Amino acid sequence: MLHLSQHSTLLPLIGIIAFLPQLVLIAFTGFTFYRHIELAVFLQTAVFATFNKVVTSQYFLWYLSILPLLIPHSTLSIRTAVNMFSTWIVAQMLWLFPA
C-alpha cells in the first residue's frame, strides 16, 4: 500500500510505522530467547521475512539453512516432519508456478 501514497507528505512516517512491528518482534525474540540462540536466529529470520515489504522465495532458503540447528531440539515425529515439508514444497510450487 505504500506505493499508493508515494506522493504523500506522510510517507516517511508511514514507512516508520510499518517497520515498528518488525522491530518490536525482532527485539522481543532476541531478548526472550537469547539462551537458545538457534531458536532466536530462526524466529528473527521468520519475523524479518514475514514483516518485510517484499517477499521472495529466497527467504524460505534462509529458513531451511537454519532448520538443521533446530532439529536436535524438535519433538516432531519423522512422519509429521515429512508431512510438513511436503506441504511446504507443494505450497512453494503453487506460489511460484505463475512466475
N, C-alpha and C positions, 0 to 999 in steps of 0.2 A: 504494500500500500504506500510505501514511501515514494515510489516513483510517481504516484498520482499527485503528490503535493510538492513536487520538485521546485516550484516557483514560490512556495510559501516562505514567509519570513520566520516561521516557527520550525523549519526543517531541522536546524541544529538541535533544538530542544526535543523534537520528536525522535531524532536519532539517539539521543542520550537516554530518553525514557524507554525506547525499545531495547537498549543494551542493558538496562538495570536488572531485569530478571536473570539474565545470563551471568552478570557479575555477582549478584547475590548468591545464586545457586553454586557457582564455582567456588566462591569463598566458603560457603556453608559446607560443601562436600570436603574441601580441604581441611577445614578446622574440625569437622566431625570425624573424619576417617583417617586422620594423619598417622595413626598407629597401624593402619592396614593400607600401606602405600599403593599396592596393586589395585585394590578396590577404589581408592581415591582417584588414581590416574584414570581408571576405566570410567568412573562416574563423571569426572570432569570432562573427559572426551565426549561422553554421551550428552552432557549438558551443552557443551560448545556446539556440537553438531545439531542438536535439536533446536537450539535458540538462535542459531546463526541466520543471517539474512538470506544466504544461498545454501541449497542442499545439493550435494553431488554424491555420486556413488563412491567416490574416493573416501568419504568419511567412514563408510562401512568397512573398508580395509583397515582403517585405524582401529576400529573395534576388534577386528579379527587378530590384529597383531598384538593386542594387549590381552586377549582372551586366554591364551595359554598360561599366563601368570595367575589367572583366577581358577583354573581347573582344579588344582590340588585342594582348594578351599570349597569347592562346589559340592552340594549334596544331591545334584541331579543324577537320576539313573541314566545309563547309556541310552536306553530307549527314548526317554524324554529329550535328551540332548540331541539325538538323531532326528527326532520329530521336529524339534525347534529349528534345527539347522536346515532341514528340508523345507520347512515352511518359509524360512528366510530366503532360501535360494529361489523358490517359486515367486515370492513377493518381489525380489530383485529382478527376476526375468520379466514379470508383468510390468514393473515400473520402467525398466529400460527398453522394453520392446518398441514403444513408439519412437524412441530416439534413434 
